[in-house]
Amino acid sequence: MKGIGAVCYFLIASSVALLLVTLIASQGIDLLHISSEHRFDFELQIALSFLHSLITIGSAVAMLNGYLSGRRLWSAWAVTYLLLNMWQFHSASPLFPAILILLLINFVLYGKPAQVYFQEQAALRAGKTGRRVDQSYNIFDSDE
């Protein structure tokens, strides 16, 4: 275990620890009804910590899954993780549409039909299978 795999395992372990600390600290705080005031109080810190740990766990698991299965798409999840953590910086709200579009692209690329297509293309490039031929009609048949 080295490189990206080790980083993903570290992200998962540290974010699970952060999630546990957040859940312990949030006793008596309703995380779903945080005030919309702009001051950065304790409840908002707890809510953002909870959100950060969930985002980190999801991104790290997705990156690790893509990396271990040999897909090259794990780097897209790394970019998504970076963008989703932009809430820590000032005025990150203009990034939300871009983040949602990037997430949609990731889900489309990781979806089952896309993976079947990528596997078929890899098999064709490797020469393991021939091109599919529709046997119901062949223009080169001459039955005259």
C-alpha positions as CSV (number, residue, x, y, z in Angstrom):
1,M,0.0,0.0,0.0
2,K,1.7,3.2,-1.2
3,G,1.0,6.4,-3.0
4,I,-2.6,7.3,-3.6
5,G,-3.9,4.2,-1.7
6,A,-2.1,5.3,1.4
7,V,-3.4,8.9,1.1
8,C,-7.0,7.6,0.7
9,Y,-6.7,5.3,3.7
10,F,-5.4,8.2,5.7
11,L,-8.2,10.5,4.6
12,I,-10.8,7.9,5.5
13,A,-9.3,7.2,8.9
14,S,-8.8,10.9,9.8
15,S,-12.3,11.9,8.6
16,V,-13.9,9.1,10.6
17,A,-12.1,10.3,13.7
18,L,-13.2,13.9,12.9
19,L,-16.8,12.6,12.4
20,L,-16.7,10.9,15.8
21,V,-15.4,14.0,17.5
22,T,-18.0,16.1,15.8
23,L,-20.8,13.8,16.8
24,I,-19.6,13.8,20.4
25,A,-19.3,17.6,20.4
26,S,-22.7,18.1,18.8
27,Q,-24.7,16.6,21.7
28,G,-27.6,18.9,22.3
29,I,-27.1,20.8,19.0
30,D,-29.7,20.4,16.2
31,L,-27.5,20.3,13.1
32,L,-30.4,20.6,10.8
33,H,-31.6,23.9,12.2
34,I,-28.4,26.0,12.3
35,S,-29.1,29.8,12.4
36,S,-28.5,31.6,9.1
37,E,-26.6,34.5,10.8
38,H,-23.2,35.2,9.4
39,R,-21.3,35.0,12.7
40,F,-19.0,32.0,13.0
41,D,-20.3,30.5,16.3
42,F,-19.8,27.1,17.8
43,E,-22.9,25.5,16.2
44,L,-21.8,26.6,12.8
45,Q,-18.3,25.2,13.4
46,I,-19.8,21.9,14.4
47,A,-22.1,21.8,11.3
48,L,-19.2,22.6,9.0
49,S,-17.0,20.0,10.6
50,F,-19.7,17.4,10.2
51,L,-20.1,18.4,6.5
52,H,-16.3,18.3,6.0
53,S,-16.0,14.9,7.5
54,L,-18.8,13.5,5.3
55,I,-17.4,15.0,2.2
56,T,-13.9,13.7,3.0
57,I,-15.2,10.2,3.7
58,G,-17.2,10.1,0.4
59,S,-14.4,11.5,-1.7
60,A,-11.7,9.3,-0.2
61,V,-13.8,6.1,-0.6
62,A,-14.6,7.0,-4.2
63,M,-11.0,7.8,-5.0
64,L,-9.8,4.6,-3.4
65,N,-12.4,2.5,-5.2
66,G,-11.4,4.0,-8.6
67,Y,-7.7,3.7,-7.8
68,L,-7.9,0.0,-6.7
69,S,-10.1,-1.0,-9.6
70,G,-7.6,0.4,-12.1
71,R,-9.8,3.3,-13.3
72,R,-8.1,6.5,-14.2
73,L,-11.2,8.5,-13.0
74,W,-10.0,8.7,-9.4
75,S,-8.3,12.0,-10.2
76,A,-11.7,13.6,-11.0
77,W,-12.8,12.7,-7.5
78,A,-9.7,14.4,-6.1
79,V,-10.6,17.5,-8.0
80,T,-14.1,17.3,-6.6
81,Y,-12.8,16.9,-3.1
82,L,-10.7,20.0,-3.6
83,L,-13.6,22.0,-4.9
84,L,-16.0,20.8,-2.2
85,N,-13.6,22.0,0.4
86,M,-13.5,25.5,-1.0
87,W,-16.2,26.5,1.6
88,Q,-13.3,27.1,4.0
89,F,-12.2,30.0,1.9
90,H,-14.0,33.4,1.4
91,S,-17.1,33.5,-0.8
92,A,-17.2,30.0,-2.2
93,S,-20.9,30.2,-3.2
94,P,-20.1,30.9,-6.9
95,L,-18.4,27.6,-7.0
96,F,-21.5,25.5,-6.1
97,P,-22.9,25.2,-9.7
98,A,-19.5,24.1,-10.9
99,I,-19.2,21.6,-8.1
100,L,-22.6,20.1,-8.9
101,I,-21.8,19.8,-12.6
102,L,-18.5,18.1,-11.7
103,L,-20.3,15.7,-9.4
104,L,-22.8,14.9,-12.1
105,I,-19.9,14.2,-14.5
106,N,-18.3,11.9,-12.0
107,F,-21.4,10.0,-11.4
108,V,-22.0,9.6,-15.2
109,L,-18.5,8.4,-15.7
110,Y,-18.6,6.0,-12.8
111,G,-22.1,4.7,-13.8
112,K,-22.6,1.1,-15.1
113,P,-23.2,1.9,-18.8
114,A,-20.1,4.0,-19.0
115,Q,-18.0,1.3,-17.3
116,V,-19.3,-1.3,-19.7
117,Y,-18.4,0.9,-22.6
118,F,-14.9,1.6,-21.3
119,Q,-14.3,-2.2,-20.7
120,E,-15.5,-3.0,-24.2
121,Q,-13.2,-0.4,-25.7
122,A,-10.2,-1.7,-23.7
123,A,-10.9,-5.2,-24.8
124,L,-11.1,-4.0,-28.5
125,R,-7.7,-2.2,-28.1
126,A,-6.2,-5.3,-26.5
127,G,-7.4,-7.4,-29.4
128,K,-9.2,-9.8,-27.2
129,T,-12.5,-9.5,-29.0
130,G,-13.5,-8.7,-32.6
131,R,-16.0,-6.0,-33.6
132,R,-19.6,-6.9,-33.1
133,V,-21.4,-7.7,-36.3
134,D,-25.1,-7.7,-36.6
135,Q,-25.9,-11.1,-38.2
136,S,-29.4,-10.2,-39.2
137,Y,-28.3,-8.2,-42.2
138,N,-25.0,-8.2,-44.0
139,I,-24.6,-6.0,-47.0
140,F,-21.8,-8.2,-48.4
141,D,-24.1,-11.2,-48.7
142,S,-24.8,-11.9,-52.4
143,D,-27.8,-14.3,-52.6
144,E,-28.6,-13.5,-56.2
